[in-house]
Amino acid sequence: MTSLDVDAVRTFVMVADLQSFTRAAAAMGSTQATISVKLRRLEEKLGARLIERTPRRVALSARGAVFLPAAREFLAAHERAVAEFSAAPCRLALGFVDHVAGPKLSTLIAQLHAHDPSLALNIRIDTNSMLEGAFDRGELDAVIVHQEDDIRRGEALSRTHYGWFAAPAFEWRPGTPLRLALLSTVCNCPDRLRAVEALDRAGIAWSEAFVGGGGAAVNIAVSAGFAIAALAHRVVPPGLVDVGRKLGLPPIPSSEIVLHSHALAPRAREALRMLATAFREYNLPAG
């Protein structure tokens, strides 16, 4: 009877999830050569090729696609068995600023859960200041937020780039204040500060025409043609256009997205590394 090595199966799942030997090695704190050796040994034990690898892509073979669900269940069963001897399940409480991953956020969360279904995962979406406060109080194990100062340096993941977005029918008469849709001052949102500071430096008068409690509310006001907003490119709703150049508006400084984390149990640390690697990959095109 063939016996499977847990670490080798975990390596296969990581390669399958990230579709890359290089990214899998980074996520597991290993090397590409080690990842390749573990996968080759697993394939030899099973007598089947699990991953098809070419210079341009890494993908599951037909047998690999069949084996993947069983591999996930094998790892989950192993973790459940280990957890029987633990005082508490392995926990990862994670916070995101709502727009940092854009439409890929649901994919990232699903991928994180699929990677280790028995991990006690708690997700919080909130503002930068709220998440940093919760992280400092120990309520969150890790946060993905804007880097807003040089005091608290995090692990760089991506950059967020902004534009001045409006509905195609939006009109602004020269000599009148620019109508802005902004997040509330209560949230102490860095995106709000970037927008108004850019306008103030350029000497452009503006008015707070709409105040929303979250990004979705601001998007509604902009889509209605009522106001203009400084939005991250990756979260712009369909139908809006960048009118910054047309209206002569100043550029908005980009922001760095970083990961802060406390000391974690090995399983949680591995899951977080996988998430960070996937986050970088999903956000490479963001410009």
C-alpha positions in Angstrom: 0.0 0.0 0.0 1.3 3.4 -0.9 1.8 5.8 2.0 1.7 9.6 1.3 4.0 12.1 2.8 2.0 15.0 4.3 4.6 17.6 3.3 4.7 16.4 -0.3 1.0 16.5 -0.6 0.9 20.0 0.9 3.6 21.0 -1.7 1.4 19.7 -4.5 -1.6 21.6 -3.3 0.4 24.8 -3.0 1.8 24.5 -6.5 -1.8 23.8 -7.8 -3.2 26.8 -5.9 -0.5 29.3 -7.0 0.2 27.7 -10.5 3.9 28.3 -10.0 6.9 26.5 -8.5 8.5 29.8 -7.8 5.5 31.3 -5.9 4.9 28.0 -4.1 8.5 28.0 -2.9 8.2 31.6 -1.7 4.9 30.8 0.1 6.4 27.8 1.9 9.7 29.4 2.8 11.5 26.9 0.6 13.4 26.7 -2.7 12.2 25.9 -6.2 14.5 22.9 -6.3 13.1 21.5 -3.1 9.6 22.0 -4.3 10.4 20.2 -7.5 12.0 17.2 -5.7 9.0 16.8 -3.3 6.6 16.9 -6.1 8.6 14.4 -8.3 8.7 12.0 -5.3 5.0 12.2 -4.8 4.3 11.6 -8.5 6.6 8.6 -8.4 4.7 7.2 -5.4 1.4 7.7 -7.1 2.7 6.5 -10.5 1.2 9.5 -12.3 2.1 13.0 -13.4 0.2 15.5 -11.4 1.5 18.8 -12.8 2.2 19.7 -16.4 5.1 22.2 -16.5 6.2 24.2 -19.6 8.4 27.3 -19.8 5.3 29.5 -19.8 2.8 27.9 -17.6 2.2 25.4 -14.7 -1.1 23.5 -14.7 -2.7 20.4 -13.3 -2.6 17.3 -15.4 -5.9 15.3 -15.8 -4.8 13.0 -13.0 -3.7 16.0 -10.9 -7.1 17.6 -11.2 -8.7 14.4 -10.0 -6.3 14.1 -7.1 -6.5 17.7 -5.9 -9.8 17.4 -4.0 -8.6 14.2 -2.3 -5.3 15.9 -1.5 -7.1 18.7 0.2 -9.2 16.2 2.2 -6.1 14.3 3.1 -4.5 17.4 4.5 -7.7 18.5 6.3 -8.0 15.0 7.9 -4.4 15.2 9.0 -4.9 18.6 10.6 -8.1 17.4 12.4 -6.2 14.4 13.8 -3.4 16.7 15.0 -5.9 19.2 16.4 -7.3 16.4 18.7 -4.2 16.8 20.7 -4.1 20.6 20.7 -5.8 22.7 23.4 -7.3 25.0 20.7 -7.7 25.0 16.9 -5.1 27.0 14.9 -6.5 30.5 14.4 -5.8 33.2 11.9 -7.6 36.5 12.4 -7.0 38.7 9.3 -7.9 42.2 8.4 -8.1 43.9 5.0 -8.7 47.5 4.0 -11.8 47.0 1.8 -10.4 48.0 -1.6 -6.8 46.8 -1.4 -7.4 43.6 -3.4 -10.4 44.8 -5.5 -12.6 42.2 -7.1 -10.0 39.6 -6.4 -10.6 39.7 -2.6 -13.3 37.0 -2.7 -11.0 34.8 -4.7 -8.1 35.3 -2.2 -10.3 34.5 0.8 -11.7 31.4 -1.0 -8.2 30.3 -1.9 -7.0 30.8 1.7 -9.9 28.7 3.0 -9.4 26.0 0.4 -5.7 25.8 1.2 -6.4 24.8 4.9 -10.1 24.3 5.5 -9.6 23.3 9.2 -7.8 26.6 9.9 -10.0 28.8 12.2 -10.2 31.8 9.9 -11.7 35.1 10.9 -11.8 38.0 8.3 -12.4 41.6 9.0 -12.9 44.4 6.4 -12.5 47.9 7.8 -10.6 51.2 7.5 -6.9 51.6 7.8 -7.0 53.2 11.3 -9.5 50.7 12.7 -7.5 47.7 11.5 -4.2 49.0 12.8 -5.9 49.7 16.2 -7.3 46.1 16.3 -3.9 44.8 15.3 -2.1 46.7 18.1 -4.6 45.4 20.6 -4.0 41.8 19.5 -7.5 41.3 18.1 -6.1 40.6 14.7 -3.1 38.4 13.9 -2.3 40.1 10.6 -3.6 43.1 8.5 -3.2 44.2 4.9 -3.3 48.0 4.9 -1.9 51.2 3.5 1.7 52.1 4.6 1.0 55.6 5.9 4.2 56.4 7.8 7.9 55.3 8.2 7.5 54.3 11.8 5.6 51.0 11.3 7.2 49.3 8.3 5.4 46.2 6.9 6.1 43.6 4.2 5.5 45.3 0.9 2.8 43.5 -1.2 1.7 46.0 -3.9 1.0 49.6 -4.8 -2.4 51.2 -5.2 -2.7 53.8 -8.0 -5.5 56.3 -8.2 -7.4 58.4 -10.7 -10.2 61.0 -10.8 -13.2 59.0 -11.9 -16.7 60.2 -12.9 -19.7 59.1 -14.9 -19.4 60.0 -18.6 -22.2 62.6 -18.1 -20.4 64.4 -15.2 -20.0 68.1 -15.8 -17.8 70.7 -14.0 -18.1 74.4 -14.7 -14.8 76.2 -14.4 -14.9 78.7 -11.6 -17.2 76.5 -9.4 -16.0 74.1 -6.7 -15.4 70.6 -7.8 -18.1 68.3 -6.4 -16.4 65.5 -4.5 -17.8 62.2 -3.2 -15.7 61.3 -0.2 -15.6 58.9 2.7 -16.5 60.3 6.1 -13.8 62.1 8.1 -14.7 59.7 10.9 -12.9 56.8 9.2 -9.7 58.8 8.9 -9.3 57.4 5.5 -5.9 58.0 3.7 -7.6 58.0 0.3 -9.7 61.0 1.4 -6.6 62.8 2.6 -4.8 62.1 -0.7 -7.6 63.5 -2.8 -8.2 66.7 -0.9 -4.5 67.4 -0.3 -3.8 67.0 -4.1 -6.6 69.5 -4.9 -5.5 72.0 -2.2 -1.9 71.9 -3.4 -3.1 72.6 -6.9 -5.3 75.5 -5.7 -8.5 73.9 -6.9 -11.6 74.7 -4.9 -13.8 71.7 -4.0 -17.0 71.0 -2.1 -18.0 67.9 -0.1 -21.0 67.1 -2.2 -21.4 63.5 -0.9 -20.2 61.7 2.2 -20.3 57.9 2.3 -19.6 55.5 5.1 -17.9 53.1 2.7 -16.5 52.7 -0.8 -19.8 51.2 -2.1 -21.7 54.3 -1.1 -19.1 56.6 -2.8 -19.3 54.5 -6.0 -23.1 54.9 -6.1 -22.8 58.7 -6.0 -20.1 58.8 -8.7 -22.0 56.4 -10.9 -25.1 58.6 -10.6 -23.1 61.5 -12.2 -23.6 63.6 -9.1 -19.9 63.9 -8.1 -16.4 62.9 -8.8 -14.1 60.7 -6.6 -10.5 59.7 -6.3 -10.7 55.9 -6.7 -8.1 53.1 -6.8 -7.9 51.8 -10.4 -8.5 48.2 -9.3 -11.9 49.0 -7.7 -13.5 51.3 -10.3 -17.1 50.2 -11.1 -17.9 49.5 -14.7 -19.0 52.6 -16.7 -16.9 55.2 -14.9 -14.1 57.0 -16.7 -10.9 58.7 -15.6 -11.4 62.4 -16.3 -8.4 63.7 -14.5 -6.5 64.8 -17.6 -9.6 66.2 -19.3 -10.5 68.4 -16.3 -6.9 69.3 -15.6 -6.9 67.7 -12.2 -3.6 67.0 -10.3 -2.2 63.5 -10.0 -2.9 61.6 -6.8 0.1 60.0 -5.1 0.1 56.2 -5.1 0.1 54.3 -1.8 2.0 51.2 -0.7 0.1 48.1 0.5 1.8 46.2 3.2 1.3 43.2 5.5 1.8 43.4 9.2 1.7 40.2 11.3 2.3 39.0 14.8 4.1 35.8 15.6 2.0 32.9 14.3 1.7 29.2 14.6 3.4 27.3 11.7 0.1 26.5 10.0 -1.2 30.0 10.2 2.2 31.4 9.1 2.2 29.1 6.0 -1.4 30.1 5.1 -0.5 33.8 5.4 2.6 33.3 3.2 0.4 31.7 0.6 -2.0 34.6 0.8 0.7 37.2 0.5 2.2 35.4 -2.6 -1.2 35.2 -4.3 -1.9 38.8 -3.4 1.3 40.0 -5.1 0.4 37.9 -8.2 -3.1 39.2 -8.5 -2.0 42.8 -8.1 0.9 42.8 -10.5 -1.1 44.3 -13.4 -2.5 47.1 -11.1 -1.2 50.3 -12.5 
